[in-house]
Amino acid sequence: MLGLFSYEPIVILSNSMHPTFSKGDIIIYQKEKNNLNIGTIIVFENKNKTIIHRLIADEGTIYKTKGDNNKNVDNINISKKDIKGIYKFHIKYLGYPAIWLNNLLHNY
């Protein structure tokens, strides 16, 4: 139901943003691309994969990101068309059933 509006949930599958949030958390993001400031956590697509990382540089038409728990800046050039939205809040551990189900289905 959230997807019909301007907010959408997504399950975190890694610890790249730890301690901000962790694997198994669900984040809610707003489908919006206009309030992009350095330090904002964004949701974006890259090679058919959804990534949630912090915006660390705005180079005009290209954005750079980095996971809070990663040593290096992402080696990805992100444009505005790649951005799905802006992180708003998260719910701890609620996404683990989806991770378990995904693992179960991919092991068969």
trRosetta pair geometry for C-beta under 8 A, 3 or more apart (Angstrom, degrees):
i j d omega theta_ij theta_ji phi_ij phi_ji
1 4 6.0 -45 -168 17 45 114
1 5 7.8 25 146 -4 66 103
2 5 6.1 -70 -165 41 45 102
2 7 5.1 -67 -175 96 103 89
2 8 5.7 149 120 -108 105 37
2 9 5.8 80 67 -16 151 91
2 28 7.2 -99 -171 -135 153 105
3 8 5.0 54 -100 -112 70 97
6 30 5.6 17 139 -156 96 83
6 31 5.2 -130 -163 44 63 93
6 32 6.9 40 179 -48 114 97
7 28 5.4 11 -179 179 115 104
7 29 7.0 164 -151 85 67 33
7 30 5.5 -39 -96 -98 73 61
7 31 7.2 -146 -81 -4 21 82
7 88 6.8 -49 -126 19 113 150
8 28 7.2 161 79 -152 29 62
8 29 6.0 -24 62 62 79 80
8 31 6.2 62 -4 -50 112 101
8 84 7.8 -69 57 153 138 117
8 85 6.9 146 38 13 106 159
9 26 5.2 -2 -167 179 112 114
9 27 7.1 155 -151 82 60 40
9 28 5.5 -35 -94 -96 69 70
10 26 7.0 155 75 -157 32 68
10 27 5.7 -18 61 60 84 87
10 29 6.7 -2 10 6 114 112
10 43 6.6 133 17 -130 155 140
10 50 6.3 -118 -151 130 146 147
10 52 7.0 164 93 -52 135 130
11 24 7.5 -21 -169 -136 96 22
11 25 7.7 156 -154 86 55 38
11 26 5.6 -39 -97 -100 59 74
11 95 3.4 148 -132 -156 98 134
11 98 4.8 -142 -63 81 160 139
11 99 6.4 -165 159 -53 140 86
12 17 7.0 -97 -142 42 133 120
12 21 5.7 -176 -51 125 164 114
12 22 6.6 137 104 107 143 26
12 23 5.6 -138 116 -114 95 32
12 24 6.6 -36 71 33 93 27
12 25 4.7 17 23 59 129 81
12 26 7.3 -150 -3 -87 83 23
12 27 6.3 77 -50 -14 102 102
12 52 6.8 -77 -107 45 90 139
12 90 7.6 13 -26 -141 129 133
12 95 6.3 139 32 53 66 158
13 23 6.3 11 176 -132 18 90
13 99 6.7 157 -116 -107 75 107
14 17 7.9 101 92 7 83 77
14 23 5.7 -32 -154 -82 6 102
14 67 8.0 -46 105 -132 120 153
15 18 4.2 -5 -176 -20 90 126
15 22 5.6 -1 -116 -143 84 74
15 23 5.2 -55 -59 -23 75 100
15 69 5.7 -39 135 68 80 168
16 53 6.9 -48 127 -93 123 95
16 67 3.3 -68 163 -148 98 155
16 68 7.4 117 142 41 56 63
16 69 5.3 -159 -163 56 29 103
16 70 5.5 9 -155 -43 91 106
17 20 4.8 -66 159 58 95 111
17 21 5.4 11 102 53 119 77
17 22 7.7 -142 78 -76 80 32
17 41 7.3 62 -138 -134 137 129
17 52 6.2 -41 -40 106 147 98
17 53 6.8 -153 -79 -108 103 52
17 54 7.5 133 -123 -29 98 92
17 67 5.4 -105 -68 -156 58 86
17 68 4.9 66 -151 23 51 105
17 69 6.3 -86 -30 2 4 100
18 21 7.3 -91 -88 86 50 28
18 22 5.1 49 -95 -96 98 81
18 68 6.7 -154 66 85 31 107
18 69 4.4 39 53 -61 80 141
19 22 7.5 -12 -139 -59 44 97
19 68 7.1 -97 30 120 50 137
19 69 7.6 116 -25 -72 49 104
20 41 7.1 170 154 -81 156 147
20 54 8.0 138 -20 -58 164 115
20 68 5.2 121 -6 5 115 160
21 25 4.3 -115 -177 68 109 159
21 27 6.2 148 71 -70 176 108
21 90 4.6 -6 -103 89 139 178
21 92 7.8 -151 -141 -95 86 66
22 25 5.5 104 58 -17 58 113
22 92 7.6 33 43 -136 101 82
23 99 7.4 74 170 -96 94 159
24 92 7.8 28 108 -179 96 55
24 93 5.1 -1 137 -124 116 47
24 94 7.7 136 157 44 73 34
24 95 5.1 175 -171 70 38 90
24 96 4.3 13 -144 -67 108 84
24 99 6.1 -71 -97 -2 71 146
25 90 4.8 27 163 173 124 125
25 91 6.5 162 -164 77 77 44
25 92 5.4 -42 -108 -118 96 38
25 93 6.6 -6 -87 -30 57 30
25 94 7.1 45 -150 33 41 78
25 95 6.0 21 96 15 13 119
26 90 6.4 163 85 -157 45 74
26 91 4.8 -5 57 53 97 98
26 94 4.6 -53 2 77 118 110
26 95 4.4 148 -62 -53 80 103
27 43 7.7 178 100 -72 130 121
27 52 6.3 119 41 -136 157 163
27 87 5.6 -44 179 -134 133 97
27 88 7.8 138 175 46 85 63
27 89 7.3 176 -152 97 67 32
27 90 4.4 -38 -99 -96 70 94
27 91 8.0 -176 -84 18 29 65
28 87 7.8 102 79 -157 46 56
28 88 5.1 -50 98 61 91 108
28 89 5.4 4 46 59 107 74
28 90 7.0 -173 11 -87 71 41
28 91 7.7 59 -23 -12 100 96
29 43 4.6 -39 -99 -8 178 137
29 52 7.6 -148 -60 -114 137 114
29 84 7.0 72 109 107 142 98
29 85 4.0 127 142 102 112 122
29 86 6.0 165 -162 78 92 28
29 87 5.2 -50 -101 -92 92 40
29 88 6.0 156 -118 0 32 86
30 85 5.2 -174 86 -171 40 117
30 86 5.3 -16 55 59 93 85
30 88 5.3 85 -25 -49 96 122
31 84 6.6 -60 -121 165 75 68
31 85 4.5 -74 -99 -83 34 123
32 35 6.6 12 134 23 123 95
32 85 5.6 65 30 -137 56 78
32 86 5.5 -42 69 11 98 108
33 36 6.8 -10 180 -41 54 115
33 80 5.6 91 174 -166 135 93
33 83 4.9 123 -118 94 103 125
33 85 7.3 -85 -63 -98 65 39
33 86 7.9 172 -89 -34 31 96
35 40 7.2 158 120 -104 79 156
35 86 6.5 -22 72 -52 96 165
36 40 5.9 -139 -146 54 49 148
36 42 6.9 16 -122 -78 100 133
36 55 6.1 165 -171 -110 92 173
36 58 6.8 132 123 -95 110 127
36 63 7.0 -75 173 -103 143 142
36 83 7.3 -59 -86 -133 133 168
36 86 7.5 -150 -88 -85 66 116
37 40 5.0 107 57 -28 69 114
37 55 7.2 135 90 82 33 134
38 55 5.9 -128 -123 113 37 95
38 56 6.4 49 -151 -150 89 26
38 57 7.0 31 -111 -84 106 26
38 58 6.5 -111 -63 -9 87 102
39 54 6.5 -24 -152 -171 31 110
39 55 6.7 -30 31 69 21 84
39 56 7.8 74 -63 -98 41 51
40 54 7.2 154 84 -152 31 66
40 55 4.9 9 61 27 81 122
40 86 5.9 -44 176 -139 120 109
40 87 7.5 166 174 37 72 91
41 52 6.4 30 171 176 104 88
41 53 7.1 -147 -146 125 74 17
41 54 5.2 -45 -95 -94 68 65
41 55 7.5 -158 -91 -2 18 79
41 86 7.2 109 80 -165 60 63
41 87 3.7 -13 92 22 111 138
42 52 7.4 -164 95 -143 36 55
42 53 7.0 -18 58 68 75 58
42 54 7.7 112 14 -131 74 20
42 55 5.4 61 -7 -48 118 104
42 63 7.7 10 38 138 161 153
42 65 6.8 -110 51 -101 108 132
42 83 5.6 -50 180 -137 130 106
42 84 7.9 137 170 48 83 66
42 85 7.2 173 -156 95 69 35
42 86 5.8 -41 -107 -104 67 58
42 87 6.9 -117 -77 -11 18 87
43 50 6.4 -1 -174 -173 95 102
43 51 7.4 163 -153 83 50 43
43 52 5.1 -18 -99 -97 74 82
43 83 7.3 102 78 -164 53 64
43 84 4.5 -58 107 66 99 107
43 85 4.9 5 47 59 113 78
43 86 7.4 -136 12 -64 85 13
43 87 6.7 125 -36 -59 92 74
44 50 7.5 161 85 -150 29 58
44 51 5.7 -24 66 62 78 91
44 53 7.8 -52 29 35 106 90
44 65 7.3 -171 26 -26 136 157
44 78 5.4 1 175 -142 165 133
44 82 4.7 42 -169 134 109 93
44 83 4.8 -45 -98 -102 98 51
44 84 6.0 178 -100 5 33 82
45 48 7.0 4 -171 -104 105 19
45 49 7.0 140 -155 68 61 38
45 50 5.9 -36 -96 -95 66 59
45 51 7.5 147 -106 17 17 82
45 82 5.3 -137 58 -162 74 74
45 84 6.3 91 -28 -42 90 109
46 49 5.7 -33 72 62 70 90
46 51 5.8 -1 19 0 111 128
46 76 5.3 -35 -122 -145 152 145
46 78 7.2 -74 -74 -94 111 92
46 82 6.6 37 -71 -163 71 131
50 84 7.0 -17 -133 2 104 152
51 65 7.5 134 124 99 124 152
51 74 7.7 100 158 -121 155 154
51 76 7.9 120 46 38 164 168
52 87 6.5 89 -160 -72 112 119
53 65 3.9 102 100 159 122 122
53 66 5.9 173 176 75 121 16
53 67 4.9 -79 -118 -72 103 59
53 70 8.0 -21 -129 17 121 134
53 74 6.1 106 100 -36 173 137
54 65 6.2 150 74 -157 39 81
54 66 5.9 -33 63 66 91 69
54 67 7.3 124 13 -118 87 19
54 68 6.1 79 -12 -60 129 81
55 58 7.0 29 170 -59 118 87
55 63 5.9 -48 -136 -174 102 120
55 64 7.6 105 -159 77 58 49
55 65 5.7 -47 -97 -98 42 82
56 64 5.4 -61 68 103 89 94
56 65 6.2 131 9 -127 89 26
56 66 5.0 20 -19 11 141 108
56 73 6.5 -120 65 -120 145 105
57 63 6.8 158 87 -160 62 50
57 64 3.8 17 50 42 107 115
57 73 7.8 11 5 -142 121 139
58 63 5.8 -14 -107 -109 60 80
59 62 4.5 -18 68 70 111 92
59 63 7.2 -174 23 -84 79 28
59 64 6.9 61 -13 -17 111 101
61 79 6.1 -3 161 -128 83 93
61 80 7.4 -78 -156 -11 66 98
62 77 4.9 -43 -146 -162 118 97
62 78 6.8 114 -164 60 61 49
62 79 6.5 -44 -101 -84 55 67
63 77 7.9 120 52 -170 47 50
63 78 4.3 -47 65 77 94 105
63 79 7.4 156 13 -94 89 18
63 80 7.8 102 -15 -67 120 55
63 83 7.5 42 33 -61 152 121
64 73 5.7 -2 173 -174 117 125
64 74 6.8 173 -169 56 68 87
64 76 7.9 144 -131 73 57 66
64 77 7.8 -34 -83 -113 70 50
64 78 7.3 167 -79 24 23 100
65 73 7.4 137 83 -164 31 76
65 74 4.8 6 76 21 80 133
65 76 7.0 -19 41 65 100 110
65 78 6.4 39 -11 -4 111 144
66 70 5.8 -143 -175 72 80 114
66 72 7.3 -147 -129 117 107 35
66 73 4.8 -71 -78 -117 110 55
66 74 5.8 -157 -87 -14 48 81
67 70 3.8 85 61 -6 99 114
67 74 7.4 95 -15 -60 78 101
70 74 7.6 61 99 -63 161 72
72 75 7.6 3 134 -41 122 90
78 82 4.8 -122 -155 72 80 140
78 83 6.7 82 166 -58 117 86
79 82 5.4 105 55 -1 63 101
79 83 7.9 -123 103 -12 41 88
80 83 5.7 -51 -158 21 43 115
87 90 7.6 -16 -167 -49 109 96
91 94 4.4 8 113 4 114 136
91 95 8.0 129 81 -27 91 84
93 96 5.6 -16 -173 -15 70 117
94 97 8.0 -40 171 18 47 97
95 98 5.2 -53 -168 39 70 115
95 99 6.1 72 136 -24 85 100
96 99 5.4 -54 -145 36 40 113
96 100 6.1 40 158 -20 71 103
97 100 5.7 -53 -145 37 32 112
97 101 6.2 32 157 -18 65 107
98 101 5.8 -54 -145 38 30 111
98 102 6.2 33 154 -20 64 107
99 102 5.7 -56 -148 37 29 113
99 103 6.3 29 154 -18 65 107
100 103 5.8 -56 -148 38 30 110
100 104 6.2 32 153 -21 65 108
101 104 5.6 -54 -147 36 31 114
101 105 6.3 27 157 -16 65 108
102 105 6.0 -58 -146 39 28 108
102 106 6.2 15 160 -10 64 113
103 106 6.1 -65 -142 44 27 103
103 107 6.2 26 159 -24 64 112
104 107 6.0 -61 -147 32 26 110
104 108 7.3 22 157 -22 59 104
105 108 6.4 -58 -158 25 33 108
